[in-house]
Amino acid sequence: MSLKVETLKAEVAKKEASLQAWETKTETLRQHQSDQQQHISVLQTSIQAKEHHIKNLQAEVICSLVFIE
């Protein structure tokens, strides 16, 4: 009986260690996803700024062309 209890305790400890490993992996993946979302947000902001800059340059070119004529 004692051997069976020890075997079951060992199995429980093994499963708890496996669960802990999965929880750690899950948390790591969540953090990675959060980092990626933040990076996407930064890239979107950068794109918006570049689009705004392009529009300003286009307006300057049009004004220059009108002024030259």
Summary of the structure (lengths in Angstrom):
residues: 69
radius of gyration: 29.8
end to end distance: 101.4
largest distance: 101.4
contacts: 131
relative contact order: 0.05
helix: 97%
strand: 0%
